[in-house]
Amino acid sequence: MRKLALMGALVASLVVATTADVAGAYPYHHYHHYYRHCRYQRHRAGAIGAVAGAIGGAIIGSALTHGAGGATLLGAGAGALTGHAIARGSTHC
């Protein structure tokens, strides 16, 4: 009888420990991980879009003004802002 009571207590404690862990911590951790991953993806996409936009804007600004330095820099800045906004807006998570 003593072994049966001990075995029942062991099984009950394992059930309670497992249920509390799954019900209490998993949803918050899962949401927190998803939020951080989404934020990272948007940041990364924005950075890549800014670089690509700056390169494209510099090429277009240089081509339109036949190599004028100010227009090249202006095109790079406008392209970086535009590329950043488009890339961040197109990332769905």
Buried (B, 14 or more C-beta within 10 A) or exposed (E): EEEEEEEEEEEEEEEEEEEEEEEEEEEEEEEEEEEEEEEEBBEEBBBEBBBBBBBBBBBBBBEEBEEEEEBBBBBBBBBBBBBBBBBBEEBEE
